[in-house]
């Protein structure tokens, strides 16, 4: 069961007549399929962000090691 909005984290309520969900906080009105798609995209974005941060850190670490070896 879907409880939280993927956009803002607000509470979701199902509208039985349309079988769509409505967020009480931001007003998102969508189907369960769209909510799952948004959550999947968010998860992939988080993974990509962590990967980029990791790669940036490794680049920094390697460059600082090279600079230390020069001195």
C-alpha positions, -999 to 999 in steps of 0.1 A, spaced: 0 0 0 13 35 -9 14 58 21 38 86 12 41 110 -18 73 104 -39 75 141 -46 72 157 -11 69 128 13 33 139 23 4 116 31 -13 100 2 -50 92 1 -67 70 -25 -97 84 -43 -120 53 -47 -140 68 -76 -109 74 -99 -86 48 -83 -59 75 -82 -39 88 -53 -39 124 -40 -12 140 -19 -26 162 9 6 183 10 16 191 -26 -16 181 -45 0 153 -66 -29 134 -83 -17 102 -100 -21 65 -105 -2 38 -86 18 31 -117 31 67 -120 39 67 -83 60 36 -87 77 51 -117 86 82 -98 100 62 -69 121 41 -93 135 72 -109 142 87 -75 161 56 -65 182 56 -97 190 93 -92 202 86 -57 224 58 -68 238 80 -96 245 108 -72 263 85 -47 284 71 -76 294 106 -88 303 116 -52 324 85 -49 341 90 -82 348 127 -73 363 116 -40 385 91 -56 397 117 -81 405 141 -53 423 114 -33 444 103 -62 453 139 -71 463 147 -36 485 116 -33 503 126 -66 509 161 -52 523 148 -20 547 126 -39 560 156 -58 570 174 -27 
